[in-house]
Amino acid sequence: MRDTWLIFRHNTRITLRNKLGILITAAQPLFFLVLFGPIFATFGTWETLVPGLIIQLGLLSAGMAGFGVVFDWRAGVLERLRVTPASRLSLLLGRVLNNTFTLVVQTVLLVAVAYLIGLRAPLPGVLAAMALVVVLGVSLAALSYAAAMRLNEHLFAPVMMTAVWPLMLLSGTFLPMSMAPQWLSTLSYVSPFRYVLEAMRDLFAGTYASGVVGSGVLVVALFATISLTVGTRVFGGDNA
């Protein structure tokens, strides 16, 4: 745990020195919130849209965390980590928790702006959804690091960006999948983000003990377990 804390603290200090970077990553969901939100609100609700934008933010923020490994590889940082006594899990978790912290800060900013322009979700529901955001952030960051360690450094960005948009659309980020054709709605169930997003929408609506919420919690917990296992093996395999 001490190694994890040291790595987390080091990376978080670097992140906080680059406050503009935190805002830039959150800019796209914020633009959708401010420019698309008022249009969506004419036929939908803010409690439906905002959770979708949080999923979008997670994919664009924690989902792109692997960029840090690409830069560290070029700078020789990973070579130096090989000779440290820190466990491979600590090396991964320290970074992952920093990316999750960044995602939480960005999500708080997004939700705060949403409240200013029309969101009326109950605070307990928002806080419960934030717990899902934390687990989702850990999952996405771990998988992103695994992808960065396995892909050619020039392929990481195009591959991840190609994957992000279909995942966003299949999760129902902008419109609920209940509005989609049956074949598309059925296909969307292969994405874990649909389950998490629908759980968050229930929570934002003040529904806490539904089957949808239970399914979302179960799926995100399973997703986190698989992601951390894969991330630890890949990260440790290249840095043991």
C-alpha positions in Angstrom: 0.0 0.0 0.0 2.9 2.4 0.7 4.3 1.9 -2.8 0.8 2.5 -4.3 0.4 5.7 -2.2 3.8 7.0 -3.2 3.2 6.5 -6.9 -0.3 8.0 -6.6 1.0 11.0 -4.8 3.8 11.6 -7.3 1.5 11.3 -10.3 -1.3 13.4 -8.7 1.2 16.2 -8.1 2.1 16.2 -11.8 -1.6 16.2 -12.7 -2.5 19.1 -10.4 0.3 21.2 -11.9 -1.4 20.8 -15.3 -4.8 22.1 -14.4 -5.4 23.1 -18.0 -5.1 19.5 -19.1 -7.9 18.5 -16.7 -10.2 21.1 -18.2 -9.3 20.2 -21.8 -10.1 16.6 -21.3 -13.5 17.5 -19.9 -14.2 20.1 -22.6 -16.0 17.9 -25.0 -18.7 16.6 -22.5 -19.0 20.2 -21.3 -19.6 21.5 -24.8 -22.3 18.8 -25.3 -23.9 19.7 -21.9 -24.0 23.5 -22.7 -24.7 23.4 -26.5 -26.7 20.1 -26.9 -28.3 19.9 -23.4 -30.9 22.7 -23.9 -32.0 21.0 -27.1 -32.2 17.6 -25.5 -34.2 19.1 -22.6 -37.0 20.0 -25.0 -37.9 16.3 -25.3 -35.8 14.6 -22.6 -34.5 15.3 -19.1 -31.2 16.5 -17.7 -31.2 13.4 -15.5 -31.1 11.3 -18.6 -28.4 13.3 -20.5 -25.9 14.1 -17.7 -25.1 10.4 -16.8 -24.5 9.8 -20.5 -22.0 12.6 -20.6 -20.3 11.2 -17.5 -19.8 7.9 -19.4 -18.4 9.9 -22.3 -16.1 11.7 -20.0 -14.9 8.4 -18.5 -14.1 7.0 -21.9 -12.2 10.2 -23.0 -10.4 10.7 -19.7 -9.6 7.4 -17.9 -10.0 5.5 -21.1 -7.0 7.4 -22.6 -4.8 7.1 -19.5 -2.5 4.9 -21.5 -1.0 7.9 -23.1 1.0 8.4 -19.9 2.7 5.0 -20.3 3.6 5.9 -23.9 5.3 9.1 -22.8 7.0 7.4 -19.8 8.3 4.6 -22.1 9.9 7.2 -24.4 11.4 9.0 -21.4 12.8 5.8 -19.9 10.7 6.0 -16.8 9.4 2.5 -17.1 13.0 1.2 -17.4 13.8 2.7 -14.1 10.7 1.2 -12.5 12.0 -2.2 -13.4 14.7 -2.1 -10.7 12.4 -0.9 -7.9 11.1 -3.4 -5.3 7.5 -2.2 -5.8 5.1 -4.9 -6.8 3.5 -4.8 -10.3 0.1 -4.2 -8.7 1.4 -1.2 -6.8 2.9 0.2 -10.0 -0.4 -0.1 -11.8 -2.7 1.0 -8.9 -0.8 4.1 -8.2 -1.3 5.3 -11.7 -4.8 4.1 -12.0 -5.9 5.8 -8.8 -4.4 9.1 -10.1 -6.4 8.8 -13.3 -9.6 8.0 -11.3 -9.0 11.0 -9.1 -8.8 13.2 -12.2 -12.0 11.7 -13.5 -13.8 12.4 -10.3 -12.7 16.0 -10.3 -13.8 16.4 -13.9 -17.2 14.7 -13.1 -17.8 17.0 -10.2 -17.1 20.0 -12.5 -19.5 18.5 -15.1 -22.3 17.9 -12.6 -21.8 21.3 -11.0 -22.3 23.0 -14.4 -25.3 20.8 -15.0 -27.0 21.9 -11.8 -26.5 25.5 -12.8 -28.4 25.0 -16.1 -31.2 22.6 -15.1 -30.2 19.3 -13.5 -32.3 18.5 -10.4 -31.0 15.1 -9.5 -31.2 14.2 -5.7 -27.8 14.4 -4.0 -27.9 10.8 -2.6 -28.4 9.6 -6.2 -25.6 11.7 -7.5 -23.2 10.5 -4.7 -24.2 6.9 -5.4 -23.5 7.4 -9.1 -20.1 8.9 -8.2 -19.2 5.6 -6.5 -19.9 3.9 -9.8 -17.7 6.5 -11.6 -14.8 5.6 -9.3 -15.0 1.9 -10.1 -15.5 2.7 -13.8 -12.5 5.0 -13.8 -10.3 2.2 -12.2 -11.5 -0.2 -14.8 -11.0 2.0 -17.8 -7.6 3.2 -16.7 -6.3 -0.3 -16.1 -7.4 -1.5 -19.5 -6.0 1.6 -21.2 -2.6 0.9 -19.6 -2.8 -2.7 -20.8 -3.6 -1.5 -24.4 -0.8 1.0 -24.3 1.8 -1.6 -23.2 0.7 -4.0 -26.0 0.1 -1.7 -28.9 2.6 0.1 -31.0 3.0 3.6 -29.6 1.9 5.1 -32.9 -1.3 2.9 -33.0 -2.5 3.5 -29.5 -4.3 6.8 -30.2 -6.1 5.8 -33.4 -7.1 2.4 -32.0 -8.5 3.9 -28.8 -10.3 6.7 -30.5 -11.8 4.3 -33.0 -13.0 2.1 -30.1 -14.3 5.0 -27.9 -17.1 6.3 -30.2 -18.8 3.0 -30.9 -18.7 2.3 -27.2 -20.3 5.7 -26.4 -23.0 5.2 -29.0 -23.8 1.6 -28.0 -24.1 2.6 -24.3 -26.8 5.1 -25.1 -24.7 8.1 -24.1 -26.8 10.7 -26.0 -30.1 9.0 -26.3 -31.5 6.0 -24.3 -31.1 2.7 -26.2 -34.9 2.1 -25.6 -35.3 4.5 -28.6 -33.1 2.4 -30.8 -34.2 -0.3 -33.3 -34.4 -3.7 -31.7 -31.3 -5.1 -33.4 -29.2 -2.1 -32.2 -30.6 -2.3 -28.7 -29.8 -6.0 -28.5 -26.3 -5.4 -29.8 -25.7 -2.7 -27.1 -26.0 -5.3 -24.3 -22.5 -6.5 -25.1 -21.2 -3.2 -23.8 -20.8 -3.0 -20.0 -21.2 0.7 -20.2 -24.9 0.3 -21.1 -25.6 -1.4 -17.7 -23.6 1.2 -15.8 -25.2 4.1 -17.6 -28.8 2.8 -17.0 -27.9 2.3 -13.3 -26.7 5.9 -13.1 -29.8 7.2 -14.8 -32.0 5.4 -12.2 -29.9 6.9 -9.4 -30.1 10.4 -10.9 -33.9 9.9 -11.0 -34.0 9.0 -7.3 -34.5 5.2 -7.8 -32.0 3.3 -5.6 -33.2 -0.3 -5.2 -34.1 -1.3 -8.7 -32.9 -4.3 -10.7 -31.3 -1.9 -13.1 -29.1 -0.4 -10.4 -28.2 -3.9 -9.1 -27.2 -5.1 -12.6 -25.1 -1.9 -13.1 -23.3 -2.5 -9.8 -22.7 -6.2 -10.6 -21.4 -5.5 -14.1 -19.1 -2.6 -13.1 -17.6 -4.7 -10.3 -17.0 -7.6 -12.6 -15.6 -5.2 -15.2 -13.2 -3.8 -12.6 -12.0 -7.3 -11.6 -11.3 -8.3 -15.1 -9.6 -5.0 -16.0 -7.3 -5.0 -13.0 -6.3 -8.6 -13.6 -5.5 -7.9 -17.2 -3.8 -4.6 -16.4 -1.6 -6.1 -13.7 -0.5 -9.0 -15.8 0.4 -6.9 -18.8 2.0 -4.1 -16.8 3.9 -6.6 -14.6 4.9 -8.7 -17.6 6.7 -5.8 -19.2 8.0 -4.2 -16.0 8.9 -7.1 -13.7 
